[in-house]
Amino acid sequence: MANKPNSYPKVPGKAWAALRKRAVAAPTIKITGDAVAALLEMSNEKSAMDNIVYPLRRLGLIDDDGALTERGGKWRTDAGYGDACDEILADVYPEALSQLTGDNGAPNPPAVRTWFDQQGFGASNAKQMARTYLMIASKEIPAQPTPSGDGPKKSPANKAAATKAPDKRTETGSGVAAGKGTSSQATTAESPPQPSLHLDIQIHIPPDASAEQLDKIFESMARHLYKR
């Protein structure tokens, strides 16, 4: 059972997940100050050592050289993650904390935070220590960050609609809009080759148009657009 130390480890959740992801990909990783500072884009190596490397070492996940310990090897795998957390809870934290659970047996965050507040730590330190303990006690495998991409994929129908656009459009007072442009699809070559013409026609009819106005619109189309 762990005795009460002067303080308890504080490891940000994002750093915990990011370093575990690296350990999953590379079991021989060395979690050192310079490597952590570069990976997590921290201000300097000392900050990385004080805030990440030393706490992980106290939790028994890495040795003095930054290599994963036997516990760290469990921590990096999904199958062994829960066992690694149990070892940390037994070695680093007092048994009193394990009693602070809800009806479902899960850690009780308010009670845990109160416990750390009562140990004489400053409010900020107590908050960070409580968060780290709850992260470990939950034994929930950290979610992997979603890789960045070009945005949500379009469905085939939406993709086709997005790429289809007429080259040119004009609008007339009669409510008929027509545009001309070359087809986006290459035409089959013939001898001799003939130019290809693509015609887009849109009809904009006011909602309150009368039957007589509709007849005139279509009459105008037949006379001007289909006359050869």
C-alpha positions in Angstrom: 0.0 0.0 0.0 1.3 3.4 -0.9 2.2 6.0 1.8 1.2 9.6 1.4 4.0 11.4 -0.5 4.5 15.2 -0.5 2.6 15.3 -3.7 1.0 13.1 -6.3 1.7 12.9 -10.1 0.1 15.3 -12.5 -0.1 14.2 -16.1 -2.4 16.1 -18.6 -4.9 13.8 -20.4 -3.7 14.9 -23.8 -0.1 14.1 -23.1 -1.1 10.7 -21.6 -3.0 9.8 -24.7 -0.4 11.1 -27.2 2.5 9.4 -25.5 0.6 6.1 -25.2 -0.2 6.3 -28.9 3.5 6.7 -29.7 4.3 3.8 -27.4 1.7 1.6 -29.2 3.4 2.4 -32.5 7.0 2.1 -31.2 7.5 -0.1 -28.1 11.2 0.9 -27.9 10.4 4.5 -27.6 12.4 6.6 -25.2 10.2 9.1 -23.4 12.9 11.8 -22.7 12.6 15.5 -22.1 13.7 16.6 -25.6 11.5 14.0 -27.3 8.5 15.0 -25.3 9.1 18.7 -25.8 9.2 18.1 -29.6 6.3 15.7 -29.7 3.9 17.8 -27.6 5.3 21.2 -28.8 6.2 22.3 -25.3 8.3 25.4 -24.6 11.5 23.7 -23.5 13.0 20.4 -22.4 12.9 21.4 -18.7 9.1 21.9 -18.8 8.7 18.5 -20.5 10.8 16.9 -17.8 9.0 18.5 -14.9 5.5 18.1 -16.1 5.6 14.9 -18.1 8.7 12.7 -17.8 9.1 12.8 -14.0 5.4 12.1 -13.3 5.5 9.1 -15.7 8.6 7.9 -14.0 6.9 8.2 -10.6 3.9 6.2 -12.0 6.4 3.4 -12.9 5.8 3.6 -16.6 9.3 4.5 -17.7 12.8 4.0 -16.2 15.5 6.6 -15.6 16.5 6.4 -19.3 13.0 7.0 -20.5 12.4 3.4 -21.7 9.2 1.6 -21.0 9.2 -0.5 -17.9 7.4 -3.8 -17.6 4.4 -1.8 -16.3 4.8 0.6 -19.2 4.7 -2.4 -21.6 1.3 -3.3 -20.2 0.1 0.3 -20.3 0.7 0.5 -24.1 -1.5 -2.5 -24.9 -5.3 -2.5 -24.7 -5.2 -6.0 -23.0 -2.8 -4.9 -20.3 -3.9 -1.3 -19.8 -6.3 -2.1 -16.9 -3.6 -4.2 -15.1 -1.1 -1.3 -15.4 -3.7 1.1 -13.9 -4.3 -1.3 -11.0 -0.6 -1.5 -10.3 -0.3 2.3 -10.3 -3.3 2.7 -7.9 -1.8 0.2 -5.5 1.8 1.6 -5.6 1.2 5.3 -5.8 -2.1 6.2 -4.1 -3.5 5.4 -0.6 -6.2 2.9 -0.1 -8.5 5.7 1.2 -8.9 7.0 -2.4 -10.1 3.6 -3.6 -13.1 3.8 -1.2 -14.4 7.1 -2.8 -16.7 5.5 -5.4 -20.3 5.9 -6.4 -23.1 3.3 -6.3 -21.8 1.8 -9.6 -18.3 1.3 -8.2 -16.7 4.0 -10.4 -14.6 6.8 -8.8 -16.7 9.7 -7.4 -15.1 12.8 -8.9 -16.4 15.4 -6.3 -15.3 13.1 -3.4 -11.9 12.6 -5.0 -11.4 16.3 -5.5 -12.4 17.0 -1.9 -9.9 14.4 -0.7 -7.0 16.1 -2.5 -8.2 19.5 -1.4 -8.0 18.3 2.2 -4.3 17.1 1.9 -3.0 20.7 2.1 -2.3 21.1 -1.7 -3.0 24.4 -3.5 -6.3 24.5 -5.4 -4.6 24.2 -8.8 -2.3 21.3 -7.8 -5.2 19.5 -6.1 -7.3 19.8 -9.2 -4.6 18.4 -11.5 -3.7 15.6 -9.1 -7.4 14.7 -8.8 -7.8 14.7 -12.6 -4.7 12.4 -13.0 -6.0 10.0 -10.4 -9.5 9.8 -12.0 -8.0 9.2 -15.4 -6.1 6.3 -14.1 -8.8 4.9 -11.8 -11.4 4.9 -14.6 -9.2 2.5 -16.5 -10.7 3.7 -19.7 -8.4 3.3 -22.6 -7.6 6.8 -24.1 -9.3 7.5 -27.4 -6.9 8.0 -30.3 -7.0 11.5 -31.8 -8.9 11.7 -35.1 -6.4 12.3 -38.0 -6.8 15.5 -39.8 -8.2 15.4 -43.3 -9.8 17.4 -46.0 -13.1 17.4 -44.3 -16.2 15.1 -44.5 -16.5 13.0 -47.6 -19.3 13.7 -50.0 -21.7 11.1 -51.1 -21.5 10.2 -54.8 -24.7 12.1 -55.5 -23.5 15.2 -53.7 -20.1 15.0 -55.3 -21.6 14.9 -58.8 -23.9 17.8 -58.0 -21.0 19.8 -56.6 -18.9 19.3 -59.7 -21.6 20.0 -62.2 -21.9 23.7 -63.0 -22.9 25.5 -66.2 -20.3 27.7 -67.7 -22.4 30.7 -68.3 -26.0 31.8 -67.6 -28.2 34.7 -68.7 -31.6 35.7 -67.5 -34.3 37.3 -69.6 -37.3 39.4 -68.5 -39.7 36.7 -69.6 -38.4 34.3 -66.9 -36.4 32.0 -69.1 -32.7 31.6 -68.4 -30.4 30.0 -70.9 -26.6 29.4 -71.0 -24.1 28.0 -73.4 -20.9 26.3 -72.8 -18.7 23.4 -74.0 -19.5 20.0 -72.6 -17.2 18.8 -69.7 -17.1 15.3 -71.3 -14.9 14.7 -74.3 -16.8 13.7 -77.4 -15.9 10.8 -79.5 -13.5 11.8 -82.3 -15.0 11.5 -85.8 -13.6 12.2 -89.2 -13.7 15.1 -89.7 -14.0 16.2 -86.0 -17.0 18.4 -85.3 -17.3 20.9 -82.4 -19.5 19.9 -79.5 -22.0 22.4 -78.1 -23.7 22.0 -74.7 -26.9 24.0 -73.8 -28.3 24.4 -70.3 -31.8 25.8 -70.0 -33.5 26.9 -66.8 -37.0 28.3 -66.5 -37.8 30.6 -63.6 -41.6 30.9 -63.2 -43.1 33.2 -60.6 -45.4 31.3 -58.2 -48.2 33.6 -59.0 -47.9 33.2 -62.8 -51.3 32.7 -64.6 -52.0 29.9 -67.1 -51.9 32.5 -69.9 -48.4 33.6 -68.8 -47.2 30.0 -68.7 -48.5 29.4 -72.2 -46.7 32.5 -73.5 -43.4 31.3 -71.8 -43.5 27.9 -73.5 -44.6 29.4 -76.8 -41.6 31.7 -76.7 -39.3 28.8 -76.0 -40.7 26.8 -78.9 -40.4 29.8 -81.3 -36.9 31.0 -80.2 -35.1 27.9 -79.0 -36.3 25.0 -81.0 -36.8 26.7 -84.4 -34.3 25.3 -86.9 
